[in-house]
Amino acid sequence: MGKKKLKRTQLYISEEDHRKLQYYSSTESKSMSGEVREAIKQYLAKKDLQVNQKIKGAKKDSIFNIVGMCKDTEKNKQGLKDYKKDIYKLPWEDNKIK
């Protein structure tokens, strides 16, 4: 698996945060950008966990349990997928919930 393509972005941080970031990145022989990417990755992993727990909680949702109770047909399966997609979809992953 190759490296992921990076997207360039710009952000503003306080001078104090910049100094700390510069210090910590130099002590670990990392770039400041690498430190920021790692921090963002950790933050997003935590958020993903929260969202996934919310989606898993859908199994306790009354409507979720009713969908598909009828005859097991492709139409019913699609109804369940559409319900999950419409109610619990992630804005940046449109149509990926299955």
Helices and strands as residue ranges (DSSP letters): H 15-27, H 32-56, G 57-60, H 62-66, H 74-88, G 91-93
